[in-house]
Amino acid sequence: MQELEHALTFLGELDLRTLREIERELDRPDSMITRPVGGERGGLAVFLGTRYAAAFPASRYHPSTPVTQVRARLLDTLVFREIRIAHGSTMFDRAVRGVQAALGLPPHDSLAETGFVEYGTPSVFLLLDVAASFATVQLSRTSAHITASMGYSGVDAYADALDACHFMTTPFARHLLRSRPGPDKLAIRALRGRLDAFGVSPTDLDGDRLRTELLKLRDRLPALSSAYSTWGPTEDAVRRKPPATAGRPDEVRTSFAVSGRPGRPRTAGEAEQQHLSRRNWALRVRERRALLGAVLAVAAIAIFWWSAQAASLELSGRIIVLAGLMGAVAGAALAALLDSRAQAFFRAAEGLSMYTVLQGRRDAQFLRALRALRPDLFVEARHAGLPRLFAVVVERNGVLFLGSGVRPRVVAAFHWLHVRQVTAPEDPPGTPRHRAHRVDFVVRRDGAEVELGFPLERAKVAWTRRSYLENKPLEAVLSLLQGLRHTWGLSPLGARNGGEDVDTSERLRLLSGADDVAGTRWEQEALDWEFGPRLPLELSGAGAARREQAVLGVLVVVMAFGFVLVPLMLSRLVN
């Protein structure tokens, strides 16, 4: 009876386009409404009533869904029914949302209504079919380890398996709209790792299974899309590629790499520690150190040959072996140097805090904001004593910006009462990659709010799930920082204040901005913490890391000069 009431109410919320799709579905011999698969009960009342039930909150943990979203999902289910039937319903909704995100469409609207108008019906059908094909095969790959014996942990594992499927990104959508590759070519490119550059992962899939999924509807897509040709624009008005603002979450995900702490963990904190690094040329060199050694060995032999020709020296087999060996040593030393520079921050971060420690890049925008907040720091130093890559330590009371050196001093400190929020603003289109993905501390000073932001280079992240950090790196970092910000409002374990428990409600109201900080005793406490004297910090292993980097740098330079000088020295000895 309740399903019938929901169905009747839902009918009044539907527009004419959706009602016509329902009518078409009822006329089909294999209708999802009258003949559902899996032994479910059929009928229009059940079909509409179960969907409209999402508009009512099931519990405090399952809030209601707006009726407009329910209607949009219903319309997509009806329009793309053949794709849903062919590839299964498990990943259908995720595939729809993935295509919407890749094309820069509103996430809560209907893909059919918004996508057809912007990109035309053939393009939307192609993208959704490819997305559903990849999503189905990827899920079978990421969930292969889950068994019934895992119990409740299997639920978390299945959620991680769903989040690990990245089947449609904006670069991949641009590629599909531009070249429209066939199923065989797509499957071959996936197996060869050619789709990794588009952010699609995982790609080590069952090639036959992927090809089968891609072939299911490919020949029928023109006929399926032609039925909705009146929904789309004219051929001249079709958008050829997604806008520049689309696909930011995937762009952020592919811009960072996550790795675990090297070595055997000694504590639970070390076991839960993750290292987040921006993908740049140094990281790519470290990941391909074997290839680097081979390339430099070949380059060394070529330079030896050029120097020998200039010195009229005949190359022997031993000299060629020596050149290759020097190139391989130079490659190994360069990779080790880059790895040491990266690991030096993470080793220092372990001694600075057991929680999250950031490494930011100094740029002009950051210096302007810091000058507005602390002009006294620029009296004696052009860059306020901050190195090009500086560390940001998050404590219970606030944020510390550290200088350089083996014993860095605290250049600036900002209490949580003055840091109103921590954000990751969207980058304007055309922002260079090394300036993108900023972390902003919104600091309030003298009634004005200043965004003290910097591009995030690395982060030592503790006490979060690795899958969360891999899929949403900036969001995971921000959630940890916001959590640490609220720890100031909580009294330390066992703390007492004059025999009374420390009042946390007052602190939390100050953090939320509900109460004004000015004139309270907490304001003076915050100022004392920000401007009070501090001793330089001791970084364990910083001196040893610098000596190691110096030795490796000298070795790289010696090998590089040796490529040219050794043949000249040999020619003089021979002559």
C-alpha positions in Angstrom: 0.0 0.0 0.0 2.8 2.4 0.8 4.5 1.7 -2.5 1.2 2.6 -4.3 1.0 5.9 -2.4 4.6 6.7 -3.2 4.0 5.8 -6.9 1.0 8.0 -7.1 2.8 10.9 -5.4 5.8 10.4 -7.7 3.7 10.5 -10.8 2.7 14.0 -10.0 6.4 15.1 -9.8 7.3 13.7 -13.2 7.5 15.8 -16.4 6.1 14.8 -19.8 9.4 13.6 -21.1 9.9 11.1 -18.2 6.3 9.9 -18.5 6.8 9.2 -22.2 9.9 7.1 -21.4 7.9 5.2 -18.8 5.2 4.5 -21.5 7.8 3.3 -24.0 9.3 1.0 -21.3 5.9 -0.5 -20.6 5.4 -1.4 -24.3 8.7 -3.3 -24.4 8.5 -7.1 -24.3 11.5 -7.2 -21.9 10.3 -4.2 -19.8 12.2 -3.5 -16.6 8.9 -2.4 -15.1 6.7 -5.4 -15.7 9.4 -8.1 -16.0 12.3 -7.2 -13.7 15.3 -9.6 -13.5 16.4 -11.4 -10.4 13.0 -12.6 -9.3 11.9 -9.1 -8.1 8.2 -8.1 -8.0 7.1 -6.3 -11.1 4.5 -3.5 -11.7 4.5 0.2 -12.1 3.7 0.8 -8.5 6.7 -1.2 -7.3 9.0 0.4 -9.9 8.1 4.0 -9.0 7.4 3.5 -5.3 10.8 1.9 -4.4 12.6 4.8 -6.2 10.4 7.5 -4.6 11.1 6.0 -1.2 14.6 7.5 -1.4 13.0 11.0 -1.0 12.3 10.1 2.6 15.0 9.8 5.2 15.5 6.1 6.2 17.5 7.1 9.3 19.7 9.8 10.6 22.6 8.2 8.7 20.7 7.9 5.4 19.2 11.3 4.6 16.6 11.9 2.0 17.3 12.5 -1.7 15.7 15.5 -3.4 12.9 14.5 -5.7 14.6 16.2 -8.6 17.5 13.9 -8.2 15.3 10.9 -8.0 13.6 11.9 -11.2 16.9 12.5 -12.9 18.1 9.0 -12.0 14.9 7.5 -13.2 15.1 9.2 -16.5 18.7 8.0 -17.0 17.7 4.5 -16.1 15.0 4.5 -18.8 17.0 6.3 -21.5 20.2 4.2 -21.1 18.4 0.9 -20.2 20.2 -1.1 -22.9 23.6 -0.1 -21.4 22.4 -1.0 -17.9 21.1 -4.4 -19.0 24.2 -5.2 -21.1 26.8 -4.3 -18.5 24.9 -4.8 -15.3 23.4 -2.5 -12.7 26.2 -2.6 -10.2 28.3 0.1 -11.7 25.7 1.8 -13.8 25.0 4.8 -11.5 28.7 5.3 -10.9 29.3 5.2 -14.7 26.7 7.9 -15.2 28.2 10.1 -12.5 31.7 9.5 -13.9 30.6 10.6 -17.4 28.9 13.7 -15.9 32.1 14.6 -14.0 34.3 14.0 -17.0 32.1 16.3 -19.2 31.7 19.0 -16.6 28.0 18.5 -16.3 25.9 19.1 -13.2 26.1 16.0 -11.0 22.6 16.0 -9.7 20.8 16.5 -13.1 20.0 13.9 -15.7 22.9 12.9 -18.0 20.4 12.5 -20.8 18.9 15.9 -20.5 22.1 17.9 -19.9 24.5 15.7 -21.9 22.5 15.4 -25.1 22.1 19.2 -25.3 25.8 19.9 -24.9 27.5 17.0 -26.7 24.9 15.2 -28.8 23.3 11.8 -28.3 26.0 9.7 -30.1 28.8 11.1 -28.0 27.0 10.6 -24.7 26.0 7.0 -25.6 29.6 6.2 -26.6 31.1 7.6 -23.4 28.6 5.9 -21.1 29.0 2.5 -22.9 32.8 2.7 -22.6 32.6 3.8 -19.0 30.2 1.0 -18.0 32.4 -1.5 -19.8 35.6 -0.5 -18.1 33.8 -0.1 -14.7 32.4 -3.6 -14.9 35.8 -5.2 -15.7 37.7 -3.1 -13.2 35.4 -4.0 -10.4 35.9 -7.7 -11.0 39.7 -7.0 -10.9 39.7 -4.8 -7.7 37.2 -7.1 -5.8 38.8 -10.4 -6.7 40.3 -10.8 -3.3 37.0 -10.4 -1.3 35.5 -13.5 0.0 32.5 -14.3 2.3 34.8 -15.4 5.1 36.1 -11.8 5.5 32.9 -10.9 7.4 32.3 -7.2 8.1 35.8 -6.3 6.9 34.6 -7.4 3.5 32.2 -4.5 3.4 35.0 -2.0 3.8 37.1 -4.0 1.3 34.3 -3.8 -1.2 33.9 0.0 -0.7 37.6 0.3 -1.4 37.3 -1.9 -4.5 34.6 0.5 -5.8 36.6 3.6 -5.1 39.7 2.1 -6.8 37.9 1.9 -10.2 38.7 5.0 -12.3 37.1 4.3 -15.7 36.2 7.8 -17.1 38.3 11.0 -16.8 38.2 14.2 -18.6 41.4 13.4 -20.7 40.0 10.0 -21.5 36.7 11.6 -22.6 38.6 14.1 -24.8 40.4 11.2 -26.4 37.2 9.2 -27.1 35.4 12.2 -28.5 38.4 13.1 -30.7 39.4 9.7 -32.1 36.5 7.4 -31.3 38.7 4.2 -31.1 37.1 0.8 -31.7 36.8 -1.9 -29.0 39.9 -3.8 -30.2 42.1 -0.8 -30.2 40.8 0.3 -26.7 41.5 -3.1 -25.3 45.0 -3.3 -26.7 45.8 0.2 -25.4 44.6 -0.7 -22.0 46.7 -3.9 -21.9 49.8 -2.0 -23.0 49.3 0.7 -20.4 48.6 3.4 -22.9 45.5 4.6 -21.0 47.4 5.3 -17.8 48.3 8.7 -19.1 44.6 9.5 -19.2 44.2 8.7 -15.5 42.3 5.4 -16.1 43.2 2.7 -13.5 43.6 -0.1 -13.1 44.5 -1.1 -16.7 46.0 -4.5 -16.0 42.6 -6.1 -16.9 41.4 -9.3 -18.6 41.8 -8.3 -22.2 39.3 -10.8 -23.6 36.7 -9.8 -20.9 37.2 -6.1 -21.7 36.9 -6.6 -25.4 33.7 -8.6 -24.9 32.1 -5.8 -22.8 33.1 -3.2 -25.3 31.7 -5.2 -28.2 28.3 -5.9 -26.6 26.6 -2.7 -27.8 29.1 -0.9 -30.1 27.2 -1.8 -33.3 23.8 -0.9 -31.8 24.9 2.5 -30.4 24.0 4.5 -33.5 20.4 3.1 -33.5 20.0 3.6 -29.8 21.2 7.2 -30.0 19.1 8.1 -33.1 15.9 7.5 -31.0 16.8 10.6 -29.0 18.2 12.8 -31.8 15.5 15.4 -31.1 16.9 15.9 -27.6 20.2 17.1 -28.8 21.5 20.2 -30.7 22.3 20.5 -34.3 25.6 19.2 -35.6 27.2 22.7 -35.7 26.2 23.3 -32.0 27.7 20.1 -30.6 30.5 20.7 -28.1 33.6 18.8 -29.3 35.4 18.5 -26.0 34.8 19.1 -22.3 35.5 22.5 -20.8 38.8 23.3 -19.1 37.2 23.4 -15.7 36.0 19.8 -15.9 37.7 16.8 -14.2 39.4 18.6 -11.3 39.1 15.6 -8.9 40.8 13.3 -11.4 43.4 15.9 -12.1 44.2 16.2 -8.4 44.3 12.4 -8.0 46.7 11.9 -10.9 49.0 14.8 -9.7 50.0 13.0 -6.5 51.6 9.7 -5.7 51.1 7.8 -2.4 53.7 5.5 -0.9 54.1 3.8 2.5 56.8 4.5 5.0 60.0 2.6 4.0 61.3 0.1 6.5 59.7 -1.9 9.2 57.3 0.1 11.4 58.2 0.3 15.1 54.9 1.8 16.3 51.3 1.9 15.3 51.8 5.5 14.1 54.6 4.5 11.8 52.4 1.6 10.5 49.6 4.1 9.7 51.9 6.6 8.1 51.6 7.5 4.4 53.8 9.7 2.2 52.1 12.0 -0.4 54.3 13.4 -3.1 53.6 15.6 -6.1 54.3 13.9 -9.4 57.1 15.9 -11.1 60.2 15.1 -13.1 62.1 14.0 -10.0 59.5 11.5 -9.0 59.3 10.1 -12.6 63.1 9.7 -12.6 63.0 7.8 -9.3 60.3 5.6 -10.6 62.3 4.7 -13.7 65.8 4.5 -12.2 66.6 1.3 -14.1 65.7 3.0 -17.4 67.7 6.1 -16.4 70.8 4.0 -15.9 70.5 2.4 -19.3 69.9 5.8 -21.0 72.9 7.4 -19.3 75.0 4.4 -20.2 74.2 4.9 -23.9 74.7 8.6 -23.6 78.1 8.1 -21.9 79.2 5.8 -24.8 78.0 8.4 -27.3 79.9 11.2 -25.5 83.0 9.0 -25.3 82.8 8.3 -29.0 82.5 12.1 -29.8 85.4 13.0 -27.4 87.5 10.2 -28.9 86.8 11.4 -32.4 87.9 14.9 -31.4 91.1 13.5 -29.8 91.8 11.1 -32.7 91.6 8.2 -30.3 90.5 4.7 -31.3 87.9 3.2 -29.0 88.5 -0.3 -27.7 86.1 -2.6 -26.0 87.4 -1.8 -22.6 86.9 1.9 -23.1 83.3 1.3 -24.2 82.7 -0.9 -21.2 84.2 1.9 -19.0 81.9 4.5 -20.6 78.8 2.4 -20.0 79.8 1.7 -16.4 80.3 5.4 -15.7 76.9 6.2 -17.2 75.2 3.5 -15.2 76.9 4.8 -12.0 75.9 8.4 -12.8 72.3 7.2 -13.3 72.2 5.3 -10.0 73.8 8.2 -8.2 71.3 10.7 -9.6 68.3 8.5 -8.7 69.7 8.0 -5.2 70.3 11.8 -4.9 66.7 12.6 -5.8 65.4 9.9 -3.5 67.5 11.2 -0.6 66.2 14.7 -1.1 62.6 13.5 -1.0 63.1 11.1 2.0 64.9 13.8 3.9 61.6 15.7 4.3 59.7 12.6 5.5 62.5 11.6 8.0 62.5 15.2 9.4 58.6 15.2 9.5 58.6 12.1 11.7 60.6 14.0 14.3 58.5 17.2 14.0 55.1 15.7 14.6 53.3 12.4 15.0 50.5 13.9 12.9 50.4 15.6 9.5 53.3 17.7 8.3 53.2 19.5 5.0 55.8 20.8 2.6 54.8 23.8 0.5 56.4 25.7 -2.3 57.2 29.4 -1.8 55.7 31.6 -4.5 54.8 35.3 -5.0 51.2 34.8 -3.9 52.2 33.2 -0.7 54.8 35.9 0.1 52.2 38.7 -0.5 49.8 37.1 1.9 52.5 36.5 4.5 53.7 40.1 4.1 50.1 41.3 4.8 50.0 39.3 8.0 53.5 39.6 9.3 55.3 42.6 7.6 58.0 42.5 10.3 59.4 39.2 8.9 60.5 41.0 5.7 62.5 43.7 7.4 65.8 41.7 7.3 65.0 39.0 4.8 63.6 39.2 1.3 61.7 35.9 1.6 61.0 36.1 5.4 63.7 33.5 6.0 61.6 30.8 4.2 63.4 28.4 1.8 61.9 27.5 -1.6 60.4 24.4 -0.1 59.4 24.9 3.5 57.8 22.7 6.1 54.4 23.4 7.8 53.9 21.7 11.1 50.4 21.4 12.5 50.2 21.4 16.3 47.4 21.3 18.8 47.5 25.1 19.2 48.1 26.1 15.6 50.3 26.1 12.5 54.1 26.6 12.4 56.0 27.7 9.3 59.6 26.6 9.5 62.8 28.0 8.0 65.7 26.1 6.6 68.8 24.4 8.0 69.6 21.5 10.2 68.1 23.4 13.2 65.3 25.4 11.6 63.6 28.2 13.5 59.9 28.9 13.5 59.5 31.8 11.0 55.7 32.3 11.6 53.0 30.8 13.8 49.3 31.2 13.6 46.9 30.0 16.3 43.8 28.1 15.5 41.7 31.0 16.8 43.1 33.1 14.0 43.0 30.4 11.3 39.3 30.5 10.5 39.4 27.5 8.0 41.6 25.4 5.8 40.6 25.1 2.2 41.8 23.8 -1.2 40.6 26.4 -3.7 40.0 25.5 -7.3 42.8 26.5 -9.6 41.9 28.9 -12.5 42.1 27.4 -16.0 45.6 27.5 -17.3 47.4 27.4 -14.0 50.8 25.7 -14.3 51.0 22.3 -12.7 53.7 23.4 -10.2 51.5 26.2 -8.9 48.3 24.1 -8.8 46.7 22.3 -5.9 47.1 24.8 -3.2 46.3 24.5 0.5 45.0 27.8 2.0 45.0 28.7 5.7 42.4 31.5 6.0 43.9 33.7 8.7 41.9 36.5 10.3 43.9 39.5 11.5 42.7 43.0 12.3 39.2 42.3 11.1 40.3 41.1 7.6 40.7 37.5 6.3 43.9 36.7 4.4 44.3 33.5 2.4 47.8 32.2 3.2 48.1 29.5 0.6 50.9 27.6 -1.1 51.2 24.8 -3.6 51.4 21.4 -1.8 54.6 19.5 -2.7 54.7 16.7 -0.1 52.9 15.6 3.0 53.5 13.1 5.8 50.0 11.9 6.5 49.1 9.7 9.5 45.9 8.0 10.7 43.9 7.8 7.5 43.1 5.1 5.0 45.4 4.8 2.1 42.6 4.3 -0.4 41.1 7.6 0.7 44.4 9.4 0.3 45.0 7.9 -3.2 41.6 8.7 -4.5 41.1 12.2 -2.9 44.6 13.4 -1.8 43.7 17.0 -1.1 40.4 16.2 0.6 42.1 13.7 2.9 44.8 16.2 3.9 42.2 18.9 4.5 40.0 16.6 6.6 43.0 15.8 8.8 44.0 19.4 9.2 40.4 20.4 10.1 40.3 17.6 12.7 43.6 18.8 14.2 42.2 22.3 14.3 39.3 21.2 16.5 41.6 19.4 18.9 42.4 22.8 20.5 38.8 23.0 21.6 39.1 19.7 23.5 40.9 19.5 26.8 43.9 17.3 27.1 43.3 14.0 28.8 43.1 14.6 32.6 43.5 18.4 32.3 42.0 20.4 35.1 41.6 24.2 35.4 41.4 25.3 39.0 39.7 22.1 40.1 37.1 22.4 37.3 37.1 20.5 34.0 38.2 22.7 31.2 35.2 24.1 29.4 35.3 22.9 25.8 32.1 24.4 24.7 33.5 27.9 24.9 36.5 26.9 22.9 34.5 25.2 20.2 32.2 28.2 19.9 35.3 30.4 19.4 36.6 28.0 16.7 33.3 27.9 14.9 33.1 31.7 14.9 29.9 31.8 16.9 31.6 33.9 19.6 34.0 36.8 19.1 37.6 36.2 20.1 38.4 39.8 20.9 38.5 40.7 24.5 38.6 37.1 25.8 41.4 35.5 27.8 41.9 33.1 24.9 43.0 36.0 22.6 45.9 36.8 24.8 46.8 33.1 25.0 46.8 32.9 21.2 49.0 36.0 20.8 51.5 34.7 23.4 51.7 31.4 21.6 52.2 33.1 18.2 54.9 35.7 19.2 56.4 33.9 22.2 60.1 32.9 22.1 60.9 29.5 20.7 64.1 27.5 20.5 65.3 26.2 17.1 64.0 22.7 16.4 66.3 19.6 16.2 65.8 17.5 13.0 67.1 14.0 13.6 69.3 12.8 10.7 69.2 16.1 8.9 73.0 16.5 9.0 73.6 12.9 7.8 71.1 13.4 4.9 72.9 16.6 3.8 76.3 14.8 3.8 74.8 11.9 1.8 73.3 14.3 -0.7 76.7 16.1 -1.0 78.5 12.9 -1.7 76.0 11.8 -4.3 76.0 15.2 -6.0 79.8 15.1 -6.3 79.7 11.6 -7.7 77.2 12.7 -10.4 79.3 15.7 -11.3 82.5 13.7 -11.5 80.9 11.0 -13.7 79.4 13.8 -16.0 82.8 15.5 -16.4 84.4 12.1 -16.8 82.4 11.4 -20.0 84.4 14.2 -21.7 87.7 14.3 -19.9 88.6 10.6 -19.7 88.9 10.2 -23.5 91.1 13.3 -23.7 93.3 12.0 -20.8 93.7 8.7 -22.6 94.6 10.3 -25.9 97.4 12.3 -24.1 98.7 9.1 -22.5 98.7 7.3 -25.9 100.4 10.2 -27.7 
